[in-house]
Each structure stands twice: as C-alpha cells, then as structure tokens.
Amino acid sequence: MKEIRLIITGGTFDKKYDPLKGELTFKETHLPQILEQVNITIPIEFEINQLKDSLDMQDECRAHILKACKSADERQIVITHGTDTMENTAAVLGQARLNKSIVLTGAMVPFSVSGSDAMFNLGFALAAVQQAPAGVFIAMNGRILPWNDVTKDKARGRFIKKSEKSKSD
C-alpha cells in the first residue's frame, strides 16, 4: 500500500469557533483527530504547511505549497485548502506539471461545527488520490474535477465544471 502525503494549509476545514473573539480562528489542525475518528488504515504522512484562510493566501503561500509537493517523496498527495482560492492554488500546481497525483479538498463548514462536510470531503479526496492519474484535481461535493476545468459556484456553495457555470447563472 502506497503512502499518501497530507499537506495541511488551513482554510475553513481547520477553523474553530473562538467564543471570546466571536469568530472562527485557527489554533491547530483537526486532521489527526479526523483520521483517528474514521479509522483510516492507509499510511499517511502529515505535513502542516501553513494554517491560513485561503483569502489571505498570496503567491508566496502557493509557492510554499508547490515546493512541498515537489519535495514530497510520495506520489499521491492530498491538500486541505480553503475553498475561496482553492482553484488558484490548483492552477499553480497544475501548471507545474508534476508527475504526481495531487488532490485538493476543503470544507464549506468547519470540522468543529455541526453539519460539517469536512470528513466526507477528506475521505472522498483520500479515495480519489488513490485512483487518480498524475495531475491536479479538486475533490469536493462528491466530484473529482481537473484543475483547469473547475470553479466555485458561490451562489450554490459547490464546485462545478467551468462549462456548468453559465447554466447556473
């Protein structure tokens, strides 16, 4: 069984409600807790790359993610990422044409909040990366979409093919 590298970058996935500030903030990643809770049996190597809201991601943040993907020994990589700029990071990774299967995923609702989609999306991404050919994909909402044909439909809160965007407007 091949090992999977799980690169953690933050996003809604890892946010937690801070009752003192009255806002969602980052303290630590929830990924080890999630994987233990769902009894994952595949070998996973964790890497906390950064804990940022994707709206705060700049080019240097994406370069840091790309560097992590390039230097990873694993050929299968899952990246947790905020959904607002996930497609931007996917484009940087896709244009690099690494000979690895890279799947980005995230959550619309934080893991720490009831009704979160985080566990489903993570499990889906882990399954997707094991089946995906070399390339970069976004795994969200039960779909695996290639980096160059994906967009976030903010009105419906889901990821779709770019060609579907005009149909939903």
Phi, psi and omega in degrees: 000130182281146177279146178248135173269130177248108181262122185257125181239358179106231183077181181305327179316312188258009179283152179224143180287126177258106184294335179287321179271340182070033181212167176275129182224175176254136172237309179200169179281148177266356189300315178301319179297317180297312183295324177292318182297323182266004174060048177298133182249357178273148180289129182231133175255119181274146172214114174275109183275317178187163174234091184227150167289136184296338176293339178267358181286132177246178180304321181293330176293317178293323177297324178294322177292315178300316179300319179296320179293317180297319185275350180294134176288331182290147178267348180241123185228131172246135180239124171273136190207151173294146187281338185294327180233020180303318182293332177293314178294319177301322179294318178300314181291319180297319180292339178286342177051052176286148180271059181219158173268118183235125180235124175262143176212167181199201180215146174274334179234131181304148177306323185285358182249138179304138179086014181293147174264005186300311183296317179299311183296321178295312178300318179297317180294321178295322176291318182298317184295332179286341181253342187285145172286175175302135181149184183239132184223157170247127179246105181212149173057032178077012180235148174247115185239138180291147185306328185265008177217052181216145174209156177270123175272095185294329181295324181256354178066045179207165177263138182221169172290147180303323180295338179276346183299315181294330180288333183268349181285000000 
